[in-house]
Each structure stands twice: as C-alpha cells, then as structure tokens.
Amino acid sequence: MVLGALIGAVEGSESDAARIGLLARIKALAAVAVGFEKAVGRMQVGGLANLFAGRLYKRLGLEGLGLQEAFEKLNNETVFRMDTYTGWGGLVRDEGGEKAFYLIGRECPVRQILYQEELPAGCALCRLMMRFLERVFREKLGGMYRVCLRRYGPNACLLRVGIVRGQEPPASFSLESREPSLDEYIEKLRIMYDEMLHALSDALYMVLGGNAAMSYRMGKAYGAIDGRHILANFGSTMSLEEAISVVNESLRVLVRLVKEDDGLRLERSIFHDIVEGLGIRHPEAVYYAVQGYIAGILSTLTGRNIDLRLVDLASRRYKIYVR
C-alpha cells in the first residue's frame, strides 16, 4: 500500500494530526538512519543495526513465541506483511552449497519511508529491517541466518534468507498475509514507527554515548539531501532570510523557524513534540539530529556552511554561524 504525498494529503483533512505525526516519524527515522550512514560510512551501520534489531525484537513482544507464532504476530499486529514463497514446490532449496528460503515482503515499515523520502532500496533503513528479521530467525531456530534483498518492486520485495548455520525452518512454516484497510494501515505504521524510534534511539545511545556532535553530523548530512531537493525548485542559492522562508513553506507542517538577531528559534517542531510525548529515554540523538538537519538545509539553500549551536533547549534557541 502506498500513501500519497503526505504534506499535501494532510492539509484540510480531518486526519491532519495523525498524518502530520506520521510524516514527522518518517522524516525522523530517515534522517537518523540514513544520516548515520552518511556521517560514519556504510561499513559502520552493521553494529547499529544489530543493537536496533535486539531492541525492536523485545519491544514487539516476540520473546517466548515459536517461529510461526512470531511471524503471525508480525503479520497480524504490525505493519509487516510477509508471505512464504514456495514457487519451486517447497520452502527450502539448495543453492550451490548454501540452503535458503524466500519471503515475499508485501509490506514493511521501511517501504513507506523509501517512497515518501525518495530513498533507494537497500539503504541503511533496509539493513536495519534485514538485521531485525535475522534476529527473529536466530532466536526461533537457534542458528545463523543472512537476510538479503533480492528484488525490490512497487508492490513487494523478494527476500532471500540464507541458512549460514543451524536448522531449516519446519516444512509447516507458511505465511499468508492480508491487506489492511487504509485507517488500520496508518495506525499500524504509527505504532511501529514509535517502537522503531525507541529502539533506534537506544541503539544510537549505545553506539554514540550521547555524542551531540555525531548526532548533529547525522542530521546535517540528511538535511543536505533534502536541501538539494528543495533547491532544485529554485535553481540558484539565496540569502539566509529567504532560505528560512523557504524552509517554513517547504516543511510547514513539521517546523517553523523564526530569525532573531544572530540567532534562530524553533517556534514549532513536531519532532520534539513526538519525542517528548513518547517519553524516549535518550532523546538527545533526535534533538541534535533535528538541529543538524535544519543547518544542512540552510547550508544547501544559501551555498554557505551554516551551523547552529544550541543556546537554550527549553526555548529551542540556537546561535547561527555562517562561514
């Protein structure tokens, strides 16, 4: 299922708050995960993904369930929609020395993020989800399994599960998902994104130890990506004041910036509201990522290297440095 462009869809509808919240969660997860990869490199994502997978596994309540029960819970109670593939007459087959089986991923939390943020399949977000699935198989079957994306299409993904070490899933393991209603789908997305924000913020804290500079770099790296998309509509760089106005228009349902002398005040931030409302234990990664994200957009729009330094967290005031 693909939702329409959410900024346009939310305005004037009765479900404004729900869809704005959904869009903010999508943007926050993309900025943190993809920004982490851009800031530290692709090879460093594995450690973060392992920690994330463990946290999400526990948060979704999969402990104590069998393999079939766990995947049925994912299919029925979360946004995941996975079917087993048996097109060659069975589940597991030998592929030149390694046995493997396949899942058809008709839906997962990441697919909607890729669509909304125009991100490529196989990015850091996909690797987070693949590590999560590896964790489920490892816990339920007691071996080592490698999940990789074999095909990505508009309606589904084909996932290969290689059996590196350990037992095969039982022949009775079979999944057939159902498509939810639009309202049910949106609610399941929101719940899953909340769990992912909890899991990802915990994992980042374990990796970075509350390192504000690294969280800021992550956000700024992703802000530069969004900044290039916005700048493409104008064709040339602009003054800082113009850039602030453009940000307020482009991200109007998410943030509002107010220029104050040599500083900037974040008058509205749905990102901060969500993090505070969820009671995330380590919100610093998201706070500093949002700060860097805005600096990254402003830098791209102005063609200057702009940084924001926190002055007061409670009032969300920052000093602007232009180089």
N, C-alpha and C positions, 0 to 999 in steps of 0.2 A: 504494500500500500504506500502510495506517495502522497504526502500532503502538499498543498500548493505553497507558493512563496509566502512565508508566514507573516512578514511585515505587512504585506498588502492584505492578507486574509483576515488579520485581527481587527483592523480598524472598522468601526461601525457595526461590529457583530456582537451578539450577546455573550460570546465566549472570549471576549477580549483578554481578560486577566489570565485565563487558562492558557491561551495560545501565546501571549507575550511571555509568560513564565516558561513555556516550553521552548520558545525561541532562545531565551536567555540561557537556559540549561544547555541547549545545543551549542551555542556560541562559547560558553564557558568550558565545556568539555573539549571542544575542538581547539580552543586557544591553549589550554593547559597541555593536552596530549601532543598535538602537532607542534606547538611551541617548544615543548621539551625536546622533541626530536631535532628541531631546527637549531636549538641552542647548544645541545651537547653531542649531537650526532646520532645516526641511526643505530650504531652498534651498542649504544648505551640504553636503548629502550627496553632490552630484554630484562634487566634487573627490575625496572619499574613495573613491567608487565607481570612478572612473577609475583611481586608483592600485591599488586592490584588484584590479580586472579584469586589469591588466597583470601583477601578481604571480601571480595564480592561473593565468593563461594559461601562464606559464613553468613554474610548479610542476607543472602537469599534463602537461607534455611535449608540447605541441601544436605547437611550432615545427618547421618543416620538413615538415609534413604538408599534404596537399591538403584541400579543403573536405570532401569525402566521407569521407576518412580521419579527419579530426579529429573529426567528429561520430560516426562509428562507434566511435572510441576512447572518446568520452564515453559513448555508449550501452552499450558492452560492458565497459568497465573502471571506470566510475564509477557513481554512483547516478543520474545523469541517464538519463531515458527519454524521447526525443523522436521524434515521427513527423512527416513532412511531410503537409500537408493539401492534397488536390487535388480537393475536393468539387465544384468548378465545371469540372472537365475539364482542368485544367492547374495548374502550380505558381504562376506569377506572373500577376497581373492588374492592370489599370489602375484605380485608384480615384480618379477625378476629378483627374487631373494628377500623382499620385504612384503609382508602381508599388509593389506589396507582395506578399509571400507569407506563408504562415502555418505555424506549427508547433504541434502538439499536445504540450504538456508533460505527459506522463503521470506524470512524477516528476522532482523536482529536490531538491537539498539543503534548500531553504528550505521546501518544503511540510510536511515533518515538524516543522520548528521552529514554523511557524504553528499547526499542530494542537496540539502539546504546550504551547505558551505562550499559546494562545488569542489570537493576533495577527491583525489584519486583512490581507487580501491587498492588495498594493500598498504595503506599508510599506517602510522602509529596506532590509530584507533582500531584498525582491523587486527593488528598484532595483539592489542590488549584483549580483544574478544577471543582470538585463537588460543592465547595462553589460558584464558578462563576455561574454555572447552577442554583443553588438555588437562587442566586441573581436575575437572569433573571426571574425565575418564580415568585419570590416575587414581583418584580417591575411590572410585567404584570398582575398578578392575585390578588395581594393585600393580600396575606396570608403568611403562613409559610410552607416551603416545605423542605424535607430532601432527598437529593440525595445520594444513596449509590451504590457501585459496587457489583452486584450480581454474575456476571460471567465475567471472562476475558479469551479471546481466541486469537489465532493468527490472526483472521480476524475481530473480533469485540468484544465489551464489551456489556453486558446487564446491564443497569442502572435502578434501581428502584427509582421512585420519590414518596415518601410518603407525603400525604397531612396531615400535622400536624394540620393546622388551615387555613381556608379560602375556597374559591370556587374551584370547579373542573375545569379543562380546558374544553372548549366547545367541544361538540361531533364532531364538524367540524375540530378540531385541528388534522392535519395529515401532516406528513413529509415523503418525499421520496427523498433521496439524489442521486447524480450521481457521478461516479468515474472520477476524472480529469485526464488529461494527465500527464506524468511524469514531464515535464517542468512546467506546471501550478501548480502541487503539490509542487514542490520545491520552486517556487516563493511564493506561499501562506504560506508555512512553514516559510520562511524568514520573511515575513511581520508580521505574527503572533508572531514569536519569538521576533521581535523588540518591538512589543506592550507589550509583556509579560515582557521583560527586563525593559521597562519604568515603568510598573505597579508594578513589584516586587521591583525595587529599591526605588520607592516612598514609598511602604508599609514598607520596611525594615527601611527606614529613620524614619518613624513614630514610629516604634517599638523600634529601637535601638538609634535613635537620633544621628546618625553618629558615634556610638561607634566602633572605629577602632579595639579594642581588640576582640570584639564579631565577627565582620566580619572576622577577621583573624582566629579565632577558627573555624568558619564555614568552611572556605576554607581548613584549615589543617585537619579537620575531613574527608572531602571528598577526600583530597589528600592521606590520609592513605588508603582509599578504593582502589583508583587507584594504589597506590604503591604496594599493595598486589597482584593485578592482574599482574603488571609488574614483580614483584619479583618471581612469580610462574614460569616464563620462565627461571630463572637463578638458583634457588634452594638454594642460600646462599647470605648473605649480602655482601656488597662490600665497598670499600673506597669512600670517598666523590667525588673525582675526577672521579672515574668510574661511580658513580651514576649520576653525571652531564652529562656525555657522554650518559648514557642510557636514561636519560630524553630527551636529544636533539634528540636521534634517535626515541624514542617511541612517542614523541609529536612533531615531526619535522615540521609539517605543522602549528603548533599553537604557539610554543615558541622556543626561542633559548637562552640558558644560557651561560654566559662567566664568568669564575673564575678569580678574580682579587685580589691577595694577600689574605687578610682575608675577602674579600667581594665577591659579586656576582652582575653581571649586566645582566639585562633582555634585551638582544640585540634586540629581536623581540618578540612581544606579540600581536597576533591577537585580544585577548580580549580587550586590551587597545585601539587598533585602532577602534574596533566596538563601544565601549562606547563613545569614543570621536567623532566618526562620527555621532552617533545618537543624540548627544547633551543631554544625560541623565542628569537630574537636580541634582541627588545625586549619582555620580559615585563612591563615596568612598567605598560603600559596595562591589562593584565588584573589585575595585583595591586591597583592603585589602584581599578579598577572594582569588584572584589570588596569592597574596604573601603567604598566608597561605597554599594554595593548593600546591605550589611548595615545601614549607617547609615540608608538610605532606608526599609528595612522597619521598623526600630526606631522611626523618627520617626513613621511612619504608625500603628503599633500603639499608641504612647503618646500621640499627639496633641501631642508636643513636637518641637522642632527639635533632633535629636541628630546630633552629628558625632563621628567617630572620627579621632584623629590618631596616626600611626604612631610607636611608641616604639622597637620593635626588630623588624626584618624577619625575622631568623632564627627568633625565637621567636613571631612573629606576635602581638605585643602592641601594644595601642592604648590611648590615654587617651580617656575618654568626656567629651564636653562636652554639657551639656543646657541648652537655652535655652527 
